[in-house]
Amino acid sequence: MLTCVLAWTTSPPFMKYFSTVIDLWTSNGWRYGAGAIAFLPWTILAVRRGQMPWRVWKLTLIPAVVNTVGATFFLASLYHDIEPAFSMLCLRSQVVFATLAAVIWFADERRVIRSRPFLFGMLMVLGGTATAVFLGNESTGGVRSTCILLLLIGAALFG
């Protein structure tokens, strides 16, 4: 859990910092390439042990493409004049989109969404994102609106 939180919180400032010297496509290529190489030994081991059939590769193509496109939209926002912390806050709206997808595809999730603690948490996500978008220090003009749109598209695809 700690590694996940560290990766989520440290990668946007690094990507923003390097956005002046590395283009969007190169950055995504390095990140996804490194991730694929990091998981490759465990994947090969799982296939050899019979724990993962080869057809899994075909089944993972659709989410891999959706995730890559979502990451491209997210990363594109960092190439504009937007703060990484703000981008991460907006990107957390992916929880809303993931919830909508879960409600559509998994019947058991429909009970969870009706619980008060879950609804309270969802309202906090929506309220925090809306507050940052509408009451932030930056103007709500063209560049910022474009960034917010890129972030929301990325969040929808991640969700």
N, C-alpha and C positions, 0 to 999 in steps of 0.2 A: 504494500500500500504506500509506504514511504517513497519507494522508487518511482511509483506512478505519479505521486504528487510532485516529486522533484523534477521529473521529466516534463510534466505539464507546466510547471512554473518557471523552469529555466529555459526551455526551448524558445518561447516567443522573444525574450530579450536578445538571445543570441541571433535568432533569425532577423530581427529588426536591425541589430548592429551590422550584420553581414549583408543586409539588403543593398548597401551602397557599393559592394564589391562583387557580390554573387547574384546572378539573375534568378528569378523565380523558379525556372525549370531546373536549373542546376541544383539549387537548394533542395527541391523536392526529390530529385534523382538521388542525391547523396543520402538523404534521410531514409528514403524507402529502400534504397540499395543496401545500406548498412543494416537496416532492420531485417531484410530478407536474409542476408549473410549470417546475422547473429542467430536466427532461428533455424537455419539450414541443417546443422548437425543433429538437432533434436528431431527435426522432421524426417531426415533420412533414417535415423534410429527407429522412430515410430513405424515407418513403412516396413523396414526390415524385420521388426518384431511382430508385424501383422496387426499392430494397434491402429493403423490408419491405412485404409485402402487407397490405391492410386487414384480412384475416381474423385477423391476429395479435392484434388488439384482443380478439376473442372468445376466443382461446386464452389470453390473459393474465388473464382474469377469475377463473378458479379459483385460481391461485396468488396473485393480488392479494387475494382474499377470505380465503384461508388466512393470508396474511401479516398482514393487518389484524387478524384475530381473534387471532393469536399476539401481535402487538404490544399489543393491548388487555389480554391476560392479563399480559404482562410489565409494562406500565405500571401496571396495577392493583396490583401488588405494591408499587410505590413509594409508593402512597397509604397504606400501612400503615407501622408502625414497623420499617423495614428499611433497612440501609445500601446505598447504590448500588453500592459495590464488591462486596458480598456478592451482590447481585442479578445483577451481571454475571458473577461466577464461576459461579453456578448456571445462568445462561442459556447459558454456554459448553457445557453438556451437550447443546446442540443438535447438536454434532458427532457424538455417539452416535446420535441420531435420524436425522441426515442419512446416516450410514453405513449404518444399517439400511435406510433407503429406497433407497440406492444398490445395496445388495446384492440387494434385492428386484427392482428395476427394470432394473439394468444388469449383464449377465453379466460384462463385463470387470472390474467392480469386485470381483467375488468373489475374484479372484486377489490384488488389493491388500490386502484385509482379512486375508489369511493371512500377510502379510509381518511379520517380527519388528519392524522399526522402527515400522510402523503400529500393531501390537498394543501396543507399549511406549507410544506416544503416547496411545492410547486408554485404557490403564491409568492414565496420568498424569492425564488429564481426569477419569476416574471417581474416582480417589483424591483429587485436589484438591477436587472437589465434595463427596465424602462427608466428607472431613476438615473442610471448612468447615461443613457442615450439622451434623455430630454433635459436633464439638469447638469450635464457635464460642463466643464470649463470651456471646451472647444465650441466653435460655432457649429450650427447645424446645417451649414452650407453644403455645396456640391461635393467636395472631396470627402467630407465626413459622412455624408449620406451614402456615397458610393461605397465607402468602407463598411458601413453598417449593413448595407445590402449584401456585400460580398461575405461578410461574417455570418449573416443569417442564412444565406444559401449554403455556406459551408456547414453550419450547424444543422440544417435540415438534412443534408446528405450524411453527415456523421451520425445523426440520430437514426 
